[in-house]
Amino acid sequence: MKAYFAAAKRTVEEITVKRSRFIAEVFPIGSAEDAEYSINGIKREYYDATHHCYAYIADPNTFRFSDDGEPQGTAGLPMLSVLKKREFAYTAAVVTRYFGGIKLGAAGLVSAYTDALLYALEHAEIARYSYCALFKITFLYTQCKTVDGVLREHSATTQHAEYAERVSYTVYIEEERKNTLKNALIENTSGNVTIEECGEGFFKVES
């Protein structure tokens, strides 16, 4: 996995299908335990609801879903499929249903739970995370404008800046573009820059 998307904050939206209310919630999670805790909180909040179906992906190898009493495969699994297809991770979705008296059938349930989640995702704030290389670059004060321009041109993000005898930036950039950035920094500063790789991992980047 080179990149993934995640909910940036909790989003709640609602649709109505044949008098049944479907309240969809999408929110960020840090772990499976975090997801379970939040799901239980939603169940307490809507204690009188008919069903609380959910799906979450904590990381590529940790996911779970539940139909919570709906016919097997009609709620949680379709919701999980939406999250996987859209390359989500560290994200949970819960759709709470208040039964309206009209049965929807298996196909209707799949459609309703999928549509409720998609509607919430349309209104959600979504962040993109990519696998990045982390650098510490050190240079002269007179090169600040040049270095800042190179970082902007290559969509590198400055995480931290330190101003001492020389200027030091801690920056990150998507892994596949790190060598291009290194070469550009060296070329534009006539080699008067120190570049030290100091880690790698997933960082929030512009979509």
Backbone as numpy.savetxt, mean C-alpha at the origin, in Angstrom:
# Nx Ny Nz CAx CAy CAz Cx Cy Cz
8.83 -9.94 -5.59 7.99 -8.75 -5.59 8.87 -7.50 -5.59
8.75 -6.70 -6.65 9.54 -5.48 -6.77 8.78 -4.25 -6.28
7.46 -4.33 -6.27 6.65 -3.19 -5.84 5.28 -3.68 -5.40
4.61 -2.88 -4.61 3.24 -3.20 -4.20 2.51 -1.91 -3.85
1.20 -2.02 -3.72 0.37 -0.90 -3.32 -0.22 -1.19 -1.94
-0.54 -0.13 -1.21 -1.12 -0.29 0.13 -2.04 0.88 0.42
-3.09 0.60 1.19 -3.96 1.68 1.65 -3.14 2.61 2.54
-3.29 3.91 2.32 -2.53 4.88 3.11 -3.26 5.23 4.41
-4.57 5.08 4.42 -5.36 5.35 5.62 -6.70 4.64 5.49
-7.47 4.64 6.55 -8.75 3.95 6.55 -9.77 4.69 5.69
-10.46 3.92 4.85 -11.50 4.45 3.98 -12.77 3.63 4.19
-13.90 4.28 4.33 -15.19 3.61 4.52 -16.18 4.11 3.47
-16.75 3.19 2.71 -17.76 3.53 1.71 -18.89 2.51 1.79
-20.02 2.86 1.24 -21.20 1.99 1.34 -21.96 1.95 0.03
-22.44 0.75 -0.32 -23.35 0.60 -1.45 -24.58 -0.18 -0.97
-25.66 -0.09 -1.72 -26.88 -0.84 -1.42 -27.22 -1.70 -2.62
-27.47 -2.99 -2.39 -27.83 -3.92 -3.44 -29.09 -4.65 -3.00
-30.19 -4.40 -3.67 -31.48 -5.03 -3.36 -31.79 -4.96 -1.86
-31.70 -3.77 -1.35 -32.02 -3.41 0.03 -31.00 -3.88 1.07
-29.98 -4.66 0.67 -28.91 -5.03 1.60 -27.85 -3.93 1.58
-27.41 -3.55 2.77 -26.33 -2.56 2.89 -24.98 -3.28 2.93
-24.04 -2.81 2.16 -22.69 -3.35 2.16 -21.74 -2.21 2.51
-21.17 -2.27 3.71 -20.26 -1.23 4.19 -18.84 -1.74 4.03
-18.10 -1.14 3.12 -16.75 -1.60 2.81 -15.71 -0.71 3.48
-14.76 -1.34 4.14 -13.66 -0.62 4.79 -12.33 -1.17 4.28
-11.44 -0.26 3.94 -10.09 -0.61 3.51 -9.12 0.16 4.40
-8.09 -0.53 4.91 -7.18 0.15 5.84 -5.81 -0.52 5.84
-4.77 0.24 6.20 -3.42 -0.33 6.24 -3.21 -1.21 7.46
-2.36 -2.21 7.33 -2.01 -3.09 8.45 -0.50 -3.30 8.44
0.04 -3.63 9.61 1.46 -3.91 9.70 1.77 -5.38 9.80
0.75 -6.18 10.15 0.95 -7.62 10.34 -0.41 -8.30 10.35
-0.39 -9.65 10.35 -1.63 -10.40 10.44 -2.33 -10.13 11.77
-1.56 -10.01 12.82 -2.14 -9.72 14.15 -2.83 -8.36 14.16
-2.21 -7.41 13.49 -2.80 -6.08 13.36 -4.13 -6.15 12.63
-4.17 -6.94 11.56 -5.40 -7.10 10.78 -6.51 -7.71 11.62
-6.20 -8.79 12.34 -7.21 -9.47 13.14 -7.77 -8.54 14.24
-6.90 -7.75 14.83 -7.33 -6.82 15.87 -8.31 -5.80 15.30
-7.99 -5.25 14.13 -8.87 -4.25 13.51 -10.19 -4.86 13.05
-10.12 -6.07 12.52 -11.35 -6.75 12.07 -12.29 -6.99 13.25
-11.73 -7.43 14.37 -12.56 -7.63 15.57 -13.17 -6.32 16.05
-12.44 -5.23 15.89 -12.97 -3.93 16.26 -14.15 -3.54 15.40
-14.08 -3.83 14.11 -15.19 -3.54 13.19 -16.40 -4.40 13.54
-16.16 -5.65 13.91 -17.27 -6.52 14.31 -17.98 -5.98 15.53
-17.21 -5.43 16.47 -17.83 -4.83 17.65 -18.59 -3.55 17.29
-18.03 -2.80 16.36 -18.68 -1.54 15.95 -20.03 -1.81 15.30
-20.08 -2.81 14.42 -21.32 -3.18 13.73 -21.81 -4.52 14.28
-22.04 -4.55 15.57 -22.36 -5.80 16.26 -23.67 -6.42 15.79
-24.56 -5.61 15.23 -25.88 -6.12 14.82 -25.93 -6.46 13.33
-24.80 -6.45 12.64 -24.78 -6.76 11.22 -24.94 -8.26 10.98
-25.31 -8.62 9.76 -25.53 -10.03 9.41 -24.21 -10.76 9.14
-23.31 -10.11 8.44 -22.03 -10.73 8.08 -20.91 -9.68 8.13
-19.71 -10.17 8.45 -18.50 -9.34 8.37 -17.48 -10.15 7.56
-17.48 -9.97 6.26 -16.57 -10.73 5.40 -15.30 -9.92 5.18
-14.17 -10.61 5.08 -12.93 -9.86 4.99 -11.87 -10.61 4.19
-10.85 -9.84 3.83 -9.66 -10.39 3.19 -8.51 -9.45 3.53
-7.34 -10.02 3.76 -6.18 -9.16 3.96 -4.92 -9.85 3.46
-3.95 -9.01 3.09 -2.63 -9.48 2.69 -1.63 -8.72 3.54
-0.99 -9.41 4.45 -0.01 -8.77 5.32 1.34 -8.68 4.62
1.69 -9.71 3.86 2.86 -9.72 2.99 2.58 -10.80 1.95
3.42 -10.95 0.95 3.10 -11.90 -0.13 2.83 -13.33 0.35
3.36 -13.71 1.51 3.18 -15.07 1.99 2.18 -15.18 3.15
1.56 -14.07 3.51 0.63 -14.08 4.64 -0.67 -13.40 4.24
-1.69 -14.21 4.02 -2.99 -13.65 3.66 -4.09 -14.55 4.23
-5.26 -13.97 4.34 -6.38 -14.72 4.88 -7.68 -14.09 4.40
-8.74 -14.90 4.36 -10.06 -14.37 3.98 -11.14 -15.15 4.72
-12.33 -14.56 4.80 -13.44 -15.22 5.47 -14.76 -14.82 4.82
-15.64 -15.82 4.63 -16.99 -15.56 4.13 -17.97 -15.26 5.27
-17.56 -15.53 6.50 -18.36 -15.24 7.69 -19.84 -15.62 7.54
-20.07 -16.84 7.11 -21.44 -17.33 7.05 -22.12 -17.21 5.69
-21.56 -16.43 4.79 -22.08 -16.41 3.43 -21.68 -17.72 2.75
-22.37 -18.11 1.67 -21.98 -19.34 0.95 -20.50 -19.32 0.57
-19.88 -20.47 0.70 -18.43 -20.56 0.49 -18.01 -20.00 -0.86
-17.00 -19.15 -0.85 -16.44 -18.61 -2.08 -17.16 -17.41 -2.65
-18.14 -16.87 -1.92 -18.93 -15.77 -2.49 -18.54 -14.39 -1.96
-17.63 -14.33 -0.99 -17.34 -13.03 -0.37 -15.85 -12.83 -0.15
-15.29 -13.53 0.83 -13.89 -13.32 1.19 -12.92 -13.61 0.06
-13.12 -14.72 -0.64 -12.19 -15.08 -1.72 -12.24 -14.08 -2.88
-13.43 -13.67 -3.33 -13.46 -12.63 -4.38 -12.80 -11.33 -3.92
-12.95 -10.98 -2.64 -12.30 -9.78 -2.13 -10.77 -9.93 -2.15
-10.29 -11.12 -1.74 -8.86 -11.38 -1.78 -8.34 -11.31 -3.21
-9.12 -11.80 -4.15 -8.72 -11.77 -5.57 -8.55 -10.34 -6.06
-9.42 -9.45 -5.61 -9.30 -8.03 -5.99 -7.98 -7.46 -5.46
-7.67 -7.72 -4.20 -6.44 -7.20 -3.61 -5.21 -7.76 -4.31
-5.23 -9.05 -4.62 -4.08 -9.66 -5.29 -3.92 -9.13 -6.71
-5.02 -9.02 -7.44 -4.96 -8.55 -8.82 -4.41 -7.13 -8.89
-4.72 -6.33 -7.88 -4.25 -4.94 -7.87 -2.92 -4.78 -7.12
-2.31 -5.90 -6.80 -0.96 -5.94 -6.21 -0.87 -5.20 -4.87
-1.85 -5.47 -4.01 -1.83 -4.88 -2.68 -1.05 -5.76 -1.71
-0.50 -5.13 -0.69 0.10 -5.81 0.46 -0.08 -4.89 1.65
0.06 -5.47 2.83 -0.11 -4.71 4.08 -1.42 -3.91 4.07
-2.46 -4.57 3.57 -3.77 -3.93 3.42 -4.86 -4.94 3.78
-5.89 -4.46 4.45 -7.03 -5.31 4.80 -8.32 -4.67 4.29
-9.29 -5.50 4.01 -10.61 -5.04 3.57 -11.68 -5.83 4.30
-12.67 -5.13 4.81 -13.81 -5.75 5.47 -15.08 -5.21 4.83
-15.98 -6.10 4.46 -17.29 -5.67 3.96 -18.35 -6.21 4.91
-19.03 -5.29 5.57 -20.08 -5.63 6.53 -21.43 -5.57 5.83
-22.22 -6.62 6.00 -23.52 -6.67 5.32 -24.66 -6.65 6.32
-25.62 -5.78 6.04 -26.91 -5.80 6.72 -27.93 -6.34 5.72
-28.42 -7.55 5.99 -29.32 -8.23 5.06 -30.62 -7.43 4.90
-31.02 -7.25 3.65 -32.20 -6.44 3.35 -33.46 -7.23 3.04
-33.38 -8.57 3.17 -34.59 -9.37 2.97 -34.70 -10.02 1.62
-33.82 -9.70 0.70 -33.86 -10.29 -0.64 -32.57 -11.08 -0.87
-32.70 -12.37 -1.14 -31.53 -13.19 -1.40 -30.92 -12.84 -2.75
-29.60 -12.83 -2.82 -28.91 -12.41 -4.04 -28.41 -13.57 -4.88
-28.34 -14.76 -4.30 -27.77 -15.89 -5.02 -26.25 -15.79 -5.04
-25.59 -16.89 -5.40 -24.13 -16.94 -5.35 -23.50 -15.88 -6.24
-23.94 -15.80 -7.48 -23.36 -14.83 -8.41 -23.61 -13.40 -7.94
-24.80 -13.16 -7.40 -25.13 -11.83 -6.91 -24.29 -11.43 -5.71
-23.99 -12.39 -4.85 -23.15 -12.11 -3.69 -21.72 -11.77 -4.11
-21.18 -12.57 -5.02 -19.82 -12.30 -5.52 -19.76 -10.89 -6.09
-20.75 -10.55 -6.88 -20.79 -9.22 -7.50 -20.91 -8.13 -6.45
-21.77 -8.32 -5.46 -22.00 -7.29 -4.44 -20.77 -7.05 -3.59
-20.13 -8.12 -3.12 -18.94 -7.95 -2.28 -17.77 -7.37 -3.08
-17.64 -7.81 -4.33 -16.58 -7.27 -5.18 -16.82 -5.79 -5.47
-18.05 -5.46 -5.82 -18.37 -4.06 -6.15 -18.19 -3.14 -4.94
-18.55 -3.63 -3.76 -18.40 -2.82 -2.55 -16.93 -2.51 -2.30
-16.08 -3.53 -2.44 -14.64 -3.32 -2.23 -14.06 -2.40 -3.29
-14.42 -2.61 -4.55 -13.92 -1.77 -5.62 -14.33 -0.32 -5.43
-15.57 -0.12 -4.96 -16.05 1.24 -4.71 -15.21 1.92 -3.62
-14.89 1.17 -2.58 -14.05 1.73 -1.52 -12.64 2.04 -2.03
-12.09 1.16 -2.86 -10.75 1.38 -3.39 -10.70 2.60 -4.31
-11.80 2.84 -5.03 -11.87 4.02 -5.90 -11.74 5.31 -5.10
-12.21 5.29 -3.86 -12.20 6.49 -3.03 -11.06 6.50 -2.01
-10.25 5.45 -2.03 -9.18 5.33 -1.02 -7.92 6.06 -1.46
-7.15 6.44 -0.47 -5.82 7.00 -0.73 -4.84 5.83 -0.77
-4.22 5.64 -1.92 -3.37 4.48 -2.15 -1.92 4.93 -2.30
-1.02 4.22 -1.63 0.41 4.51 -1.74 1.10 3.37 -2.49
2.14 3.73 -3.24 2.93 2.73 -3.95 4.29 2.59 -3.27
4.71 1.35 -3.07 6.00 1.06 -2.45 6.84 0.25 -3.43
8.09 0.61 -3.55 8.98 -0.08 -4.48 10.26 -0.48 -3.76
10.90 -1.54 -4.26 12.15 -2.00 -3.67 13.26 -1.04 -4.10
13.89 -0.42 -3.12 14.84 0.67 -3.38 16.20 0.41 -2.76
17.19 1.09 -3.32 18.53 1.12 -2.74 18.65 2.41 -1.93
19.31 2.32 -0.79 19.50 3.46 0.10 20.96 3.89 0.05
21.19 5.20 -0.15 22.55 5.73 -0.28 22.79 6.86 0.72
24.05 7.02 1.07 24.49 8.25 1.73 25.46 8.92 0.77
25.13 10.15 0.38 26.00 10.89 -0.53 26.53 12.13 0.19
27.80 12.38 0.01 28.46 13.50 0.69 29.14 14.38 -0.35
28.97 15.71 -0.22 29.47 16.60 -1.26 29.68 18.01 -0.68
30.22 18.90 -1.51 30.51 20.27 -1.08 29.24 21.13 -1.05
29.25 22.15 -0.21 28.11 23.06 -0.14 27.83 23.71 -1.50
28.87 24.00 -2.24 28.71 24.65 -3.54 28.03 23.75 -4.57
27.90 22.47 -4.25 27.28 21.52 -5.19 25.83 21.21 -4.86
25.27 21.86 -3.85 23.89 21.56 -3.43 22.90 21.66 -4.57
22.96 22.76 -5.31 22.00 22.98 -6.40 22.15 21.90 -7.46
23.38 21.55 -7.77 23.63 20.52 -8.78 23.11 19.16 -8.34
23.44 18.79 -7.11 23.01 17.49 -6.58 21.49 17.42 -6.49
20.86 18.49 -6.00 19.40 18.52 -5.90 18.76 18.33 -7.27
19.35 18.94 -8.30 18.82 18.80 -9.65 18.93 17.38 -10.17
20.06 16.74 -9.89 20.25 15.35 -10.32 19.25 14.43 -9.63
19.04 14.63 -8.33 18.10 13.79 -7.59 16.68 13.95 -8.13
16.29 15.19 -8.42 14.95 15.43 -8.98 14.81 14.76 -10.35
15.83 14.92 -11.17 15.78 14.36 -12.54 15.62 12.85 -12.52
16.19 12.20 -11.52 16.16 10.73 -11.47 15.14 10.20 -10.47
14.27 11.09 -9.97 13.19 10.71 -9.05 13.71 10.00 -7.81
14.84 10.47 -7.31 15.36 9.96 -6.04 14.78 10.80 -4.90
14.58 10.19 -3.76 13.96 10.86 -2.61 14.99 11.06 -1.51
15.06 12.28 -1.02 15.96 12.58 0.10 15.26 12.28 1.41
15.78 11.33 2.14 15.18 10.92 3.41 15.69 11.77 4.58
16.96 12.17 4.48 17.58 12.92 5.59 18.72 13.76 5.04
18.88 14.97 5.59 19.97 15.85 5.19 20.74 16.29 6.42
22.07 16.34 6.29 22.92 16.76 7.40 23.95 17.76 6.89
24.06 18.87 7.59 24.95 19.94 7.16 26.06 20.10 8.20
27.25 19.65 7.85 28.41 19.76 8.74 29.55 20.37 7.94
30.74 19.76 8.02 31.85 20.27 7.21 31.54 20.17 5.72
30.85 19.07 5.38 30.30 18.89 4.03 28.82 18.55 4.18
28.12 18.51 3.09 26.70 18.17 3.10 26.55 16.67 2.90
25.67 16.05 3.68 25.38 14.62 3.50 23.88 14.42 3.35
23.48 13.71 2.32 22.09 13.33 2.10 21.97 11.81 2.24
20.91 11.36 2.86 20.53 9.95 2.77 19.35 9.90 1.80
19.52 9.17 0.72 18.50 9.15 -0.34 18.16 7.71 -0.70
16.99 7.53 -1.31 16.66 6.22 -1.85 16.09 6.36 -3.25
16.29 5.31 -4.03 15.85 5.28 -5.42 15.53 3.83 -5.77
14.62 3.63 -6.69 14.27 2.27 -7.10 15.51 1.51 -7.57
15.60 0.27 -7.13 16.81 -0.55 -7.29 17.34 -0.55 -8.72
16.46 -0.69 -9.68 16.92 -0.82 -11.06 17.52 0.47 -11.62
17.35 1.60 -10.91 17.87 2.87 -11.41 19.04 3.40 -10.59
19.53 2.60 -9.67 20.57 3.11 -8.77 21.88 3.41 -9.49
22.28 2.57 -10.45 23.55 2.80 -11.14 23.49 4.03 -12.02
22.34 4.27 -12.61 22.16 5.48 -13.42 22.31 6.72 -12.56
21.74 6.67 -11.35 21.87 7.81 -10.42 23.32 8.01 -10.01
24.01 6.93 -9.66 25.41 7.03 -9.27 26.25 7.71 -10.36
26.06 7.24 -11.58 26.84 7.78 -12.70 26.53 9.26 -12.91
25.26 9.63 -12.77 24.87 11.03 -12.98 25.46 11.93 -11.89
25.49 11.44 -10.66 26.06 12.23 -9.57 27.56 12.44 -9.78
28.26 11.39 -10.16 29.70 11.48 -10.40 30.00 12.43 -11.56
29.23 12.28 -12.64 29.46 13.10 -13.83 29.19 14.58 -13.56
28.09 14.87 -12.86 27.69 16.27 -12.66 28.48 16.98 -11.56
29.19 16.22 -10.73 30.03 16.84 -9.69 31.51 16.68 -10.01
31.81 16.23 -11.22 33.20 15.98 -11.63 33.90 15.01 -10.68
33.13 14.08 -10.15 33.68 13.05 -9.28 33.90 13.49 -7.85
33.53 14.73 -7.54 33.77 15.25 -6.19 32.58 14.95 -5.28
32.24 13.68 -5.17 31.13 13.23 -4.35 31.46 11.84 -3.81
31.06 11.58 -2.58 31.22 10.25 -2.00 29.86 9.57 -1.95
29.80 8.36 -2.48 28.54 7.62 -2.53 28.71 6.30 -1.78
27.90 6.11 -0.77 27.99 4.90 0.06 26.63 4.21 0.13
26.57 2.96 -0.34 25.33 2.20 -0.21 25.16 1.78 1.25
23.99 2.04 1.79 23.80 1.74 3.22 22.50 0.97 3.51
22.00 0.27 2.51 20.82 -0.56 2.78 19.90 -0.65 1.59
18.85 -1.39 1.75 17.84 -1.56 0.72 16.55 -2.02 1.38
15.45 -1.86 0.67 14.16 -2.26 1.21 13.03 -1.55 0.48
11.83 -1.71 0.99 10.67 -1.09 0.36 10.46 0.32 0.92
10.30 1.28 0.01 10.06 2.67 0.38 8.89 3.21 -0.45
8.22 4.18 0.13 7.11 4.82 -0.57 7.66 5.69 -1.70
7.10 5.50 -2.89 7.54 6.26 -4.07 6.33 6.86 -4.76
6.58 7.81 -5.65 5.49 8.39 -6.42 4.95 7.38 -7.41
3.63 7.34 -7.55 3.01 6.38 -8.48 3.29 6.80 -9.93
